[in-house]
């Protein structure tokens, strides 16, 4: 007999799959509409979508990573690049880009 928790997990997975399918269909319907937008309207729609994604994911990030420290020192890009050079990581190696590409190709 399957435990109740397992049944709920299976139902959630089915719902997630169904939602993904609905999202694909909506994106197909949305594509022609997006092409008819002016550049300003397109940018506004894109920013609204990014904002919605951020608001949905932000609590999860805070739960996993903790709340950011407002007193933490921020580094400039130049400082980060210098730290990478000191660790022997050359920008010409494109180590981060290569890792992303390798994962995508798997």
C-alpha positions as CSV (number, residue, x, y, z in Angstrom):
1,X,0.0,0.0,0.0
2,X,1.3,3.5,-1.0
3,X,1.6,5.8,2.0
4,X,-0.5,9.0,1.9
5,X,2.5,11.2,1.7
6,X,3.7,9.4,-1.4
7,X,0.3,9.7,-2.9
8,X,0.4,13.4,-2.4
9,X,3.8,13.7,-3.9
10,X,2.6,11.8,-6.9
11,X,-0.4,14.2,-7.3
12,X,1.9,17.2,-6.9
13,X,4.2,15.9,-9.6
14,X,1.2,15.3,-11.9
15,X,-0.1,18.8,-11.3
16,X,3.4,20.3,-12.0
17,X,3.5,18.3,-15.3
18,X,0.0,19.5,-16.2
19,X,0.9,23.1,-15.4
20,X,4.1,22.9,-17.5
21,X,2.0,21.6,-20.4
22,X,-0.5,24.5,-20.0
23,X,2.4,27.0,-19.8
24,X,3.8,25.7,-23.1
25,X,0.4,26.1,-24.8
26,X,0.0,29.6,-23.4
27,X,3.5,30.6,-24.6
28,X,2.6,29.3,-28.1
29,X,-0.5,31.5,-28.0
30,X,1.4,34.5,-26.5
31,X,4.2,34.4,-29.1
32,X,2.2,36.2,-31.9
33,X,0.9,38.7,-29.5
34,X,4.4,39.5,-28.2
35,X,5.5,40.1,-31.8
36,X,2.8,42.7,-32.3
37,X,4.0,44.8,-29.3
38,X,6.0,48.0,-29.6
39,X,9.5,47.8,-28.2
40,X,8.3,49.7,-25.2
41,X,5.3,47.4,-24.6
42,X,7.5,44.3,-25.1
43,X,10.0,45.6,-22.5
44,X,7.2,46.4,-20.1
45,X,5.8,42.9,-20.5
46,X,9.2,41.3,-20.1
47,X,9.9,43.3,-16.9
48,X,6.6,42.4,-15.4
49,X,7.4,38.7,-16.0
50,X,10.8,39.0,-14.5
51,X,9.3,40.8,-11.5
52,X,6.7,38.1,-11.0
53,X,9.4,35.4,-11.1
54,X,11.5,37.3,-8.6
55,X,8.6,37.7,-6.2
56,X,7.8,34.0,-6.5
57,X,11.4,32.9,-5.9
58,X,12.6,35.5,-3.5
59,X,11.2,33.8,-0.3
60,X,12.8,30.5,-1.4
61,X,16.2,32.2,-1.9
62,X,15.9,33.8,1.6
63,X,15.0,30.5,3.1
64,X,17.9,28.7,1.6
65,X,20.5,31.5,1.7
66,X,19.3,33.5,4.6
67,X,18.4,37.2,4.5
68,X,21.1,39.4,3.0
69,X,23.2,41.4,5.4
70,X,22.6,45.1,4.6
71,X,25.9,46.0,6.3
72,X,27.9,43.5,4.2
73,X,30.7,45.0,2.1
74,X,30.0,44.8,-1.6
75,X,32.8,44.3,-4.1
76,X,33.2,46.1,-7.4
77,X,33.7,44.0,-10.6
78,X,37.3,45.1,-10.7
79,X,37.9,43.7,-7.2
80,X,36.2,40.4,-8.1
81,X,38.3,40.2,-11.2
82,X,41.5,40.9,-9.2
83,X,40.5,38.2,-6.6
84,X,40.0,35.7,-9.5
85,X,43.4,36.5,-11.0
86,X,45.0,36.1,-7.6
87,X,43.5,32.6,-7.4
88,X,44.9,31.8,-10.8
89,X,41.7,32.1,-12.8
90,X,42.3,33.9,-16.1
91,X,39.4,35.7,-17.8
92,X,40.6,34.3,-21.1
93,X,39.9,30.8,-19.9
94,X,36.1,31.5,-19.8
95,X,35.9,28.8,-17.0
96,X,32.4,29.8,-15.9
97,X,31.0,30.0,-19.4
98,X,32.5,26.7,-20.3
99,X,31.0,25.0,-17.3
100,X,27.6,26.4,-18.1
101,X,27.9,25.2,-21.7
102,X,29.1,21.8,-20.7
103,X,26.1,21.4,-18.3
104,X,23.7,22.5,-21.0
105,X,25.1,20.0,-23.5
106,X,24.6,17.0,-21.1
